[in-house]
């Protein structure tokens, strides 16, 4: 420690020690004197004001005029309501129903036409039809040579009177049948060529009698049959294979068939007969829808027997 600082500290102690020795000893203060609590003072009494409030000097005004009295009594109903002088008319009694009339068969074209109109198919002396269908081959002879084929046709019918449901119809049709494999083999042997394709077209017409019969109120059935004449045209095509490029998804060398007409033959008019049944449904106005089927037999030339078919047709009559 620094000697100078020690010297200064000792000097300070020398000066403070006499002052501390001269102070008087500690004297405790005397306790406070007891003071009694303040006495309870009652609240001040209510003092009325020196002057009373002013009184209301003027009375409210009196109602001087009484309300007016109702002087006039309401008028009395002087006239009684009129009495109903006339009794209502009695309820009319309906007339008795007419006596039952026994049924009388219609006579004359007007009555029959009215009956057919109620059935939905009106009478027309001349009617035409247009339709098509499918021709089914029948019998081992024709089935061995021809497949089933499609057909189309048209016709006209004449009904002389509405009182008798009998008429004459003329039908024309065209049918095409493709050759079977057996038919193509026979054609190849007869012609000496490689027949690869062929078909037979049959076209002609029929003259038939038709009888119409009502079937309920909205349809009728009809029966028909008669004779006809048909021709058969057979087309045979030979096939040869030529070398070339065949393209199917991609191209490659190979052989492809080439068809050419080898023979076309047509018969004369061949006699036939047919019979069938059909159904007819009205479409509105003079039009109607029909569906019929028949059995058709065509005589073949050179004592070749018969070719049998079952054509099924559908179409519209108008």
Secondary structure, DSSP 8 states (H G I E B T S, - for coil): --HHHHHHHHHHHHHHHHHHHHS--------------------------SS------S------S------S------S------S---------------------SHHHHHHHHHHTT----SEEEEEEEEEEEEESHHHHTTB--EEEEEEEEEE-S-SSS-EEEEEEEEEEEEEB-HHHHHHHHHHHTS-EEEEEEEEEEEEEEEEEEEE-SSSEEEEEEEEEEEEEEEEEEEEEEEEEEEEESSSEEEEEEEEEEEEEEEE---EEEEEEEEEEEEEEETTEEEEEEEEEEEEE-TTT--EEEEEEEEEEEE-
